[in-house]
Amino acid sequence: MADAHADPALLLRDFVNTLNIDAGTEGLARPGDLAGWLAGRGLVPAGTAASDGDLRTALGLREGLRAAMLGNHGRAAAADAPDLPAELEDALGALPLRVTLAAGPHPALRPAADPGTAAAGLARIAAAVADASADGTWPRLKVCHEDTCLWAFLDTSKNRSRAWCNMSTCGNRTKTRAYRARRRASAGDRPADG
């Protein structure tokens, strides 16, 4: 199967966003949801089945990617990169990948599994991490700092300092909470009228 998604960063963002924490919706609740999501993005042929094990791997991969993207905030250099979350390490270790030189001018990771399996689709998502790293977009993949959101986004700001998926909602929530906390703290410091 050909490389199904032209932009690896957007594929990774969309995969992480299959769980909408703020709205409380899970896009990968059942194995069939996973199979449909993978097929809908051209990562596996239509009609590909997914098992409970594939779904567990997918959820570990997704939440591990979310944690890794959270680590992309404020990362000055690759040397500062934290260890990968254990769930991400486990999911990546379970996916069959191989290095190929036939993919173009540079070596690339490709699924080693039968292309008609959910594991191959998940391996394509894992390979997108390497592709995003190679094209420089991986450090720009972040998740919203608002802990009730954690929505993945691509930080396109010039100085790579964006912290929220949307300043008008999540940024405003965070700043309002901080302001109220400061007001409460300063009110607690005032002497009581006697």
Secondary structure as GFF3:
##gff-version 3
##sequence-region A 1 194
A	DSSP	alpha_helix	8	16	.	.	.	ID=ss1
A	DSSP	beta_strand	19	20	.	.	.	ID=ss2
A	DSSP	beta_strand	25	26	.	.	.	ID=ss3
A	DSSP	alpha_helix	31	40	.	.	.	ID=ss4
A	DSSP	alpha_helix	52	70	.	.	.	ID=ss5
A	DSSP	three_ten_helix	78	80	.	.	.	ID=ss6
A	DSSP	alpha_helix	86	94	.	.	.	ID=ss7
A	DSSP	beta_strand	97	100	.	.	.	ID=ss8
A	DSSP	beta_strand	108	111	.	.	.	ID=ss9
A	DSSP	alpha_helix	118	135	.	.	.	ID=ss10
A	DSSP	three_ten_helix	138	140	.	.	.	ID=ss11
A	DSSP	beta_strand	141	143	.	.	.	ID=ss12
A	DSSP	beta_strand	152	154	.	.	.	ID=ss13
A	DSSP	pi_helix	167	171	.	.	.	ID=ss14
A	DSSP	alpha_helix	172	189	.	.	.	ID=ss15
###
